[in-house]
Amino acid sequence: MRDVAEYRKRAEDCRQQALKLATQSDQWGHFLEMAQTWEQLADLCELSERLKASGVLLTKPAISAE
């Protein structure tokens, strides 16, 4: 789960940068968009880990390509 925590930290860092740049609306929006993207990556990573743990998501192909 290290990736999830790292992604959420990066999202928070982007939000902090957005607050610092609140007077420059063009850059402010970009940082908020990046924060949202980091949050989505964290959510997807978290979901993937839960699916792997439950056995729903396989980590190796079920059928060999040979």
FENFEN-V349531 format. One record per pair of residues at least 4 apart in sequence whose ideal C-beta (glycine too) atoms are under 8 Angstrom apart, sorted by the first residue. I is the first residue (numbers start at 1). J is the second residue. If there is no record, write none. Layout:
i: {I:I}
j: {J:J}
This chain:
i: {1:1:1:2:3:3:3:4:4:4:4:4:5:6:7:7:7:7:7:7:8:8:8:8:9:10:10:11:11:11:11:11:11:11:12:12:13:14:14:14:14:14:14:15:15:15:15:16:17:17:18:18:18:18:18:18:21:21:21:22:24:25:26:27:28:29:30:31:32:33:34:35:36:37:38:39:40:41:42:43:44:45:46:47:48:48:49:50:51:51:52:52:52:58:61}
j: {5:46:49:6:7:42:45:8:42:45:46:49:9:10:11:38:39:41:42:45:12:38:39:42:13:14:38:15:34:35:36:38:39:42:16:35:17:18:31:32:34:35:38:19:31:32:35:20:21:31:22:28:29:31:32:35:27:28:31:28:28:29:30:31:32:33:34:35:36:37:38:39:40:41:42:43:44:45:46:47:48:49:50:51:52:57:53:54:56:57:56:57:59:62:65}
